[in-house]
Amino acid sequence: MNRHAMTNPPRFPLGRNALRRAALGRAAAALLALGPLAGLAACQQPPETPPLAGAKIGGEFTLVDRSGRTLTWGSFNGRWRIVYFGYTFCPDVCPTDVAVLMKGYRQFAKEHPQEAAMVQPIFISVDPVRDTPARVGEFADAFGAPLLALTGSQEQVDEAARAFAVYHARGKDLPGGGYLVDHSRAAYLMDPDGRPIALLPADLGDQKGPPAVAAELAKWVK
């Protein structure tokens, strides 16, 4: 009988499963050694950078509301802002976009009432010749609170449009009177410090638009 063979049995290499179990055991032991916050730190993700971060959008303006009260960009400091430029005589795009924005806002408010209370939707006219304070007030009423509509002199409106990089120009006259106004189509989400955060998808239509707007608000407004 070979005593050496009896006292020194052959060693077989560990299988893959055994190696995996050993590695997991070592990893678990390392996490326990680091303490209870180690797992939490591993799961944390860096905050996402807003799409419009650093863009030169937004700035001081002086406009008036339906009652003739003067408001500036600084009047909204401390509040999130939805800003949309349009005009009340717009036959299709402006009322459609504003309706989508407000439906999306209300969906967001239903799910996140405290956060929604910090958001001010603002409509700014690019047609001050026809959009009097009373006219923009009636326009805002059609979409419900808390939409705030603003207008002003041509110079004041031009200043606001430049601050938000909004193009606007009187278009062709319509048969029977009136005219269209060409303008940029964008809905800006601005943070409580007045900085641009993201574009809200108001142009997706009545079906897809409101939930997309609500989701975008929920993503950023905290």
Secondary structure, 3 states (H helix, E strand, C coil): CCHHHHHCCCCCCCCHHHHHHHHHHHHHHHHHHHCCCHHHHHHCCCCCCCCCCCCCCCCCCEEECCCCCEEEHHHHCCCEEEEEEECCCCCCHHHHHHHHHHHHHHHHHHHCHHHHCCEEEEEEECCCCCCCHHHHHHHHHHHCCCCEEEECCHHHHHHHHHHCCCCEEEEEECCCCCEEEEECCCEEEECCCCCEEEECCHHHHHHHHHHHHHHHHHHHCC
